[in-house]
């Protein structure tokens, strides 16, 4: 068990010095710590979402100490729990991209892990539906791509589609049988249990405020603890993994000067998405579907469209829509597309849906490297020796299919460090 040192001032003079530190920068405060007043760890993982938990679990299997720090009061409270809870097949992205490779690897690992650890999941499959000839051609090209990356898919005839899903309207259908759904909270709880059983620690309510490269090797990291008695502590880590999700660009840039290329190279853009619930009210149509239903995505794969998903209890939900926002903390459900427009988009493949059948559910925010209207950007998962920071791994732009890829990402980070 790692001892988190919150050293108290030894003298009145030291106490006055510490009080004055509230007026100085976090970087200056970090520099004031003596070595003996720091907590030492072998692996420090910043971020307690599904990626951080998976990485912490993976690194904890090695000799040495592992500490995962999470600024929120619980793990997985941001992107990891505000999503569609889908196990993706890996069908959309370029063949050589990390998003394709890690999704496919991660999918197989995740199904195995869930079965072994009794994490709730269902391999229910998914349809991508076209509404015209142009979209149907996209599906045929997508099927060729899937064959190239060894992901099983098949076209469904209109007659078969109408038989299997009578409520769904489609000009053409591509079926993805290895797509599934998962209880994301159950997964993260199990990963947390796993990492602690392996001897790692998770420190909640612990926010990183400064990072320095240590002259003797490794890194010094200042964290705010939320403890009014001793609000800060310092950690000295041999290796650091930045898995901070929506905050990953800010964490990375704590390590570099203001004119460093990381400020532009790793800058995140925030795509807010709203999810809507099917109301199932007495005057709403009774709709039954057996699988996930997705429209054809936009050309840059910025969004997979406002799709139909099922939760583990079988309830229907729709989303997410897409709104570019400046804040990565704005989870309000108001604003965005008028609900009648959302209903119209859904009605293209589910004609019985009207605006009155939808109720606001929740929102999520995706951390995108891709600019609004810009071209596809891949995950960044990089050990930064080339930039002068050996043993520091950045994970930036980890959005969909991040949950599916989490166990494969953890293995990749382990290989980068060891």
Secondary structure, 3 states (H helix, E strand, C coil): CCCCCCCCCCCHHHHHHHHHHHHCCHHHHHHCCCHHHCEEEEEEEECCCHHHHHHHHHHHCCCCCEEEECCCCCCCCCHHHCCCCEECCCCCCCCCCHHHHHHHHHHHHHHHHHHHHCCCEECCCEEEEECCHHHHHHHHHHHHHHHHCCCCCEEECHHHHHHHCCCCCCCEEEEECCCEEECHHHHHHHHHHHHHHCCCEEECCCEEEEEEECCCCCEEEEEECCCCCCCEEEEEEEEEEECCHHHHHHHHHCCCCCCCCHHHHCCCEEEEEEEEEECCCCCCCCCCCCCEEEECCCCCCCCCCCEEEECCCCCEEEECCCEEECCCCCCCCCCCCCHHHHHHHHHCCCCCCCHHHEEEEEEEEEEECCCCCCCCCCCEEEEHHHHCCCCEEEEECCCCCHHHHHHHHHHHHHHHHC
